[in-house]
Amino acid sequence: MPRPTRDELIRRGRRARRTARRRSHATCPSPSDNDRPDPLAILAEQDKARDPALLGLRYARMSASPFTFLRGSAAVMASDLSRTPTTPIATQLCGDAHLLNIETFATPERRLVFDITDFDETAQGPFEWDLKRLATSFVVAARDRGFDEATAHDAVRRCLTRYRASMREHSEADVLDVWYASIDEHDVLSVLGERVEDGDLGSELLTSTEEIFAGARRRTSKRAARRLTEVVDGRIQMREDPPVLSRDCLPANRFDLATRYVEAYAETLPPHRRRLLARFEVVDVARRVVGVGSVGTRCYVILLHGRDEDDPLVLQLKEAGQSVLEPYMDSPSPRPHGRRVVEGQRAMQTVSDIFLGWLTAVGPDGVERDFYVRQFRNMKGKVELAALDARGLVAYADLSGHLLADAHARGGEAAEIAGYLGKSDGFIEAMIRFASGYADLTERDHQALLAAIEAGTVPYEPEG
């Protein structure tokens, strides 16, 4: 069957408006909907597959603010999105596209780029679902920072306007040009510098961005190894720092466990990367608690040494379960789930970690689970929400819209999405209304969590 032309894809995108009108995306679930599933029940269902000892920490992190609740409740939003008008236009989705899941990381050439970095929930699905979650995150973040509603709306508008413009450019570009598109530190600093000179931005954002890049360059395996380990009786081992880092919660044969994990994971690497990994040997392993929504899933960091102890490699193994989107999709995602995460990441990013891989293995509790593997803190850095002023948040929204468009164009058909979006602002205005409405819903759900914690029906155990 011949590949459809750009014009045919654009027409197909326009026809999709019959299924879901662009202005229909303003539709947002209401707290008064009697058939809306209880958000806390959805979270409790997820808890069944998590480490019970860490659930109190999970809810403590989620309870901090409506924004942290949003970060930890991707499953709730997936359920709500399934009840909204939905296009038939599929692409590879991040599945958890909020503003803090866009970070810096190092390419194999050690170039720092900005891109989407969290793919635990990745799946093929309707392109607008990522946009709705990203747009909502900017409204919730704006409120968290105390900015007015006009700033929140401006951030969403800039994000979606840039997404639309970038998608139109990708629809006209060569396929390989779309695949190679990336934004590195020099691109970001150059644009920010120009906007500071023009008076559009304050110099504080440029300075803080330079600090983000400088800090990211220091986040290497060598530095991580120093922070995560200690010397006991002349031997290097993982530091005991519960609940965030713990080796003592693992069985006595944790070294054998880590070795078995690494050997199984190595089989998913291409041969030349497998040979590279073989030059490192396992030293120790510990359980590590990461993120907000991921708390309670199994995550381990494994220390390996190459030439000697001054040549470390730190790998992170993170449990991969079913995507929160999958119950609402027509076809199942690839299995095992570690493979799903890795393939989704490779589809959406221009470049990925050279040690990215997956495995299925029996854990310390005797249960077989899927994992994906990547380097720990491979020059990763992110914008600190507290450091953004109103103009900075809007500028960051612009960058986020660009990056999501790049990722969606690599994982789907840019011309089809561009055809659906068109040139009018109907879709954008509808998305602003949706994001504001869903931010209201998030605040209400957050209050329900606080009430459940107060009533003792939800575990709560803050750090420290």
N, C-alpha and C positions, 0 to 999 in steps of 0.2 A: 504494500500500500504506500503510495507516494506521500512524502512529508508535506503537510499543509503549508502554504505560503504565508508570508507575513500578513497579507491582506485577508486571507481566509481566517487566520487566527484572530485578527481584529474584529472581523464580522462575527466570529463565534463568541468573542467576549461581549459584543454588543447584544447578541441574542440572549446571553445569560441574564440580561436585565429583566427579561420576561419572568425568569424564575425568582429573582430577588431584585426588586427595584432598588436603585442606589439610595434613595431617601428612606427605604424601609429599614436600613441599618440603624436608624435612630431607635428602633424598638429595643427596649431593655427590660429584663425580668423585673417584676415588682415584688417587694416584700409582702404585698397583700395577696399574691398569687397562692391560692390554696394548694395547688398541685406542684409548687416548687419544692424540690427535695430539701430537707433540713440540712444546711451546710455543715453543722457539727456532726450529723450522722454520716455524711460523706467522708469527713476527716476521720471519724471513728472507724469506718470501714477500712481506710488505708492503714490505720494503726494495727490491724490484725497481722499484717506482714512485717511489722517493724519490731525492733528490740524494745520490749516493754520497759527496760531500765532507763531508756532515753526519752520516753514520751513526755515526761514532765518538763524536760529541757526544751523539747520541741514546742510545746504550748507556751512556755515562758517566753521563748523568742518570738513566737507569733503574736503574743499579747502586747508587745511593746508599743505598737501603734497600728493604725489602719494599713499603713504601707507594709509593715512586716507581716500583717495578716494576709494581705494580697499576695506577697511573695510566697507564703507557705500554703496557699489555698488554690493552686492551679487546678486541682481536681474539682473544686467547687465551680470555678469559672468555666471549665470544660463542660460541665453539666448544664450551666446556664446558657453557654453559647449554642449548645445543641438545640435549644428551644427558641432560637432567634432566626430570622430570615437568613438563608444560607445559599451562597452561589454554588454552581457546579464546577467552579474553576479551582483545580487542585494544584498545589505545589508542595515542596518539602517544607514543613513547618518546624520552627523551633519548638513550639508547643508551650513555651514559658517565656514569651518575649516581653519581659519588663525591662525598664531602663538600666537596672544594675546587672543584667546579664549581657551587657555590652562592655567589653574590657580590652585592655591591651594584652598581647602575648607575642612571643618571639617566633618568627619563621625559622625554618632550618638554616637560613643564611644569617640568623640572629638579627633580623630586621624587625623592629617593633611595629605592629599593625594594630588597628582597632577592628574588632569584629564581634559577632555573637559568639559566646563561649559556653553556653549551657544547653545541652541537647538531651537531657534525661527524658524529656517528654516528646522528642521529635517523632513526626509521623507525616505521612501524606494526608493533606486535608485542604479545606477551603482557605484561600489566601487571606481572607479578611479576619479570620480568627486570630492570627498573630497580631494583625493591626489593632484589633479591638483591645487585646490585652496590653499592648504597648501604649496605646493612647490612654487607656485607663490609668496605667502606672504613672503617666505624667500628671494627670489630674490629681491623683491621690498624693503624689510627691509634692506637687505645688501646695496643696492644702497642708501637708505635713510641715512644710517650710514656712507656712503662714502667709503665702502669697495670695493675692486676690483671684477671683474667678476669671477675670480677664486675662491674667497671666497664664492660668491653666489652659484656657481656650486657645490662646495664642500659641502655646507649646504644641498642642495637638494639631492646630492648623499648620504650623511650620513643619511638623513631622510628616503629615500626610501630603502636604504640597510637595515636599522634597521627594517623598516616596513616588508620587505620581510622575514628577518630572524625570526622576531617575529611571523609572520603569519605561517611560516613553523613549528615553535615550537607549536603553538596553534593547528595546524592540527593533531599533534601527541598526544596532551594532552587529559586528561579526561575532559569531558564537564564541570563538576563543577570546576575543576582547572582553566579553562578559565574564568568562571564566577567570581571566587574569586580573580583573578589576579588584583593586584593594586600596585602602587608605592607611598610610603609615604616619609615623610621628611627624615627619617633615611636612606632609600635606596638612595635617591638623594645625601645626604651629604656624604655617604660612598663612592659612585662612584666618586664624585668630589674630595674628599680627596685623593683617590688613584691616580687619574690622576694628581693632583697637586704634589704629592710625586714623580710621574714618570716624571714630567717635561712637561707633555702634555698640562697643563693649568696653568695659573697664579693664584695666591692665591686670586686675587681680585674677581673672579667669585664665589669662595667658600664663601668669606666674604659677598658678596652681596646676595647670596642665603640664607645664615643664617639670614640676615636681613629681607629678604622676609618672611621667616617663622616666625620670631619674630614679625614682623608687622602684619601678618595674625592672629596670636593668640590674638592680641589686637582688631581685628575687630569683635566685638560681638554686640549683641543687646543692651547691657548696654552702650557701648561706642557710638553706633549709636544714641541711644536715647538722650544722652547728646549733641551730635553734631547737631541733627535735631530739638531740642525743646528749648523752653524758657518758663519762668514763667511770666504770665501776670495776675495781680490782684489775685495772689495766685493760679492760675490754670496753669497747664502744657499744652502747646499747641505747634503745629508745628511752627517752625521758618519761617518767610517770607523772602525768599532769591531768588527773581526772577532773571532770568527765570528758574534756576535750581530747586528751591523748592518754591512752592507757595500753601498756603491754601486759599488765597483770591480769586483765580481764580475759586474756587469751590462754589457751592451754599450755602446759609445760613444753609441748613439742611445737611451739610456735615457729621455730626455725624451719622444721620440716614442712609445716603448713605453708609458709611463705615460699619455700623452694618449689613445692608442688604447684602452687599458684603460678609462679613465674614460668615454670616449664610448660604448663598448659597454655598460658597466654602467649608464649613465644611462638607457638605453632600457628598463630593467626597473623604473624608479621611476615612481610616478604623476606625471602632468603637473605638479602644483604643486610637488612635490619636485624634479622635473627643472629647473624654472625657478629654484628656490633654488640647486641645484648649479651652474647656469650662471653664477651670480654669482661663482664662484671659478675661478681659473686654476691650472693645474698648474705647480709650481715645480721639484720634484725627486722622485726615487724611490730606494728602497734595498731590498735584501733584508733581512728580519728573521727571526731564529730565535725561535720561541715555544714555550712549553709543554714537555711531556715526550713524550707520545705523538705529538705533531705534528712533532717535529724531523725534518727531512728532506723534509717536504712543502714546496711552494713557497709562500712568504708574502712579501708586499711591503707597505711603508708608503709612501704617496704624500702629499707635502706640497702643499697648495694654499693660495693667498692670496685673500682676499676684497677688502675695501677697500684694504688694503695689507699689509705684512709683520707688522703688529701685529694682523691679523685672520685667523689661520691656521685651516685645517681639515686634520686628519690622518686619512686613510682607511687601513684595513687590508684588503688583498686576501689571502684565504687559500684555498689549494687545497682543493677539495672532491672527494674520490674516492668510491668505493662505500662505503656504510655497512658496518661490520664485521658488522652483523646480517643484511644482505640475503641472504647465501648460505643462510641458514637460514629464510627466509620463503617463503611460498607464492606471493606476487605481488611483482613488482619495484616498487621505489620510483620516484617521479617523476624524470624527467630534464629538463634536465641536473642534475647533483648539486648545483650551487650553488643551484638552485631548490629541490631537496629540503631543503637545510639551512634556507633562508629560510622556506619554508612550514611546516616543522616547528617552527621557532622561533616564528613567528607563531601557530601553533596552541596552543603550550604557555605562552607568556607573555601576561600581561594587556596589557602595552605593550612595544613594541620600538623599537629605534633608528630614527629618521626617515630615516637614510641606508642602511638595510638593503636590499641588492639582490644581483644575481648577474650573471655573464657567462661566456661561453666564448670563449677567446682563445688564439692561438698565442704561446707564451712565447719567451724568449731562445734556448732550445735548439731551436726550430722545431717543438715538439710542442704540439698543441692540448690544453688542459686546462680543466676547470671551476673556477670560483672563486666565493666569496661575498664580499660587501663590507659593512663596517660602520665606524663611527667607531672610531678607536684610543683606548683608555682614556677612554671616555665616563663619567667619574666612577666607574670600577670600583674595587672594593675587596673584599678577602676576609679571612676569619678566618685568622690565622696559627696553624697547628697547634701550634707550640711555645709559644704564649701560653695555651693552654687547659689548665686543671687538670682533674681527673677530673669535678668537678661541672659545669664549663663544657662539657666534651665531651658530657655527657648532655643539658644544656640545648640545645646546638647540634643534637643529634640530634632533639630534639623539634621544633625549628624546621624542620629539613630534611624531616621526615616530613610536616609541614603543607604545605610548599611543593610537594613532589612530588605530594601529593594534589590540590592546586589545579591543577597542570599536567595531571595525568592526567584530572581531571574535565573540563577544557576540551577535551582531545583524545579523549575516549571517553565511555562511559556510566557515570556515577558509581553509579547504582542497581544496575547489573549487577555492578560490582566490590564494592559494599557487600553485595549478596546473597551473593556467593561468600565474603567474609570472615566474615560472620555476627557473632555475639557471643562465641563461645568463643575461648580463647587458643591453640587447636591450631595455627593458621597461624603465629602469632607465635612460639611455642615451636619449631616446625619451622624457622623462618627463623633463629632464634638458633643452632640446631645447624648449619644450612647455612653461615651466615656464619663460624662458628668453624672448620668443616671447610675452607672455601675459604681462610680466612686461613692455615691450615696448608699448604695446597697452594701458595699464593702464596709463602710463605717457602721452600718447597722449590724452586719455579721460580726464585726469586731466587738461590738458591745455585747452581742450574744455570747461570745467566747469569754469575755470578762465576767459576765454574770454566771456562766457555768463554772468558771474557776472559783468565784466567790462562793458558789453553792457547793463546791467540792465534787462536782460530777465530772470534771475534767482534771487530769493530773497537772500539777504545777510545781516545778522545781527549778528556780533560777540558778544561773551560774554563780559561783563564788559563795 
